[in-house]
C-alpha cells in the first residue's frame, strides 16, 4: 500500500470520527527496513519516523538527516537506562517511558543536557507479563511522578494484545489520558489505526502497510 493511500485512509478516519483534519500524525515505522525503502518514503515527503532500537536509529538517521531536512524521529521500542543519553541526543520523542528508574534517568539527563524529547508513557493495557509498560492501576501515580520530575509528558502509548479487541484497549488508554489531562495518544498500527483514530489517537504507528513486510524480525 502506498504512503498516499495510508494518508488518505487517515484523513477519511478523521472525518468519520469528527476529528479536525490533520489532527492525527502518521509515524512511519522504519525499523529493520532497508535504507532504500526508507529513502523512497523520505523522497515522497514523509518526515515523521519511528525506530525500535537506539542502535539502529543511530546507524541510520544521522546520514538521512544530512540529506533530508525536518525529520522528526520517534523511539517507539523499549529503552534501556544505559541507552537513555544516546536516545536523548538522537530522537525527538520517546514513546516507551515505562518505569520509574527510566524516568529518573531521563530527568537527570534533561538537566545535564538542557533539553528533553517529548515523552509518552507506555501503559500495559493488557497486563501482559511479557510486555513492557506501567499497569493501568499504577498509571495515574506514574504520571504524577513524571510530572514531579518536570518531564515533558505529552501522552500515553499502548500496544494491545494481539488476540484481543483493540478498541477496548484504545478506550482504556483514552480514559486514563483524559483523567490525567494528557492530550497525546500513541496507539494504532497497520491493522487497526482507523479504530484508534475513532478513539482519539493523535499518533498512529504504521510500518508494514507503508514499507511492506520487514526483511528480518525485529
Secondary structure, DSSP 8 states (H G I E B T S, - for coil): --HHHHHHHHHHHHHHTT--TT-SEEEEE-TT--HHHHHHHHHTT--EEEES-HHHHHHHHHHHHHHSS--EEEE-S---GGGHHHHHHH-SEEEEE-SHHHHHHHHHHHHHHS---EEEEEEETT--TTS-SEEHHHHHHHHHHHHHTT--EEEEE----TTS-HHHHHHHHHHHHHHTT--EEE---TTTHHHHHHTT-SEEEE-HHHH-S-SS--
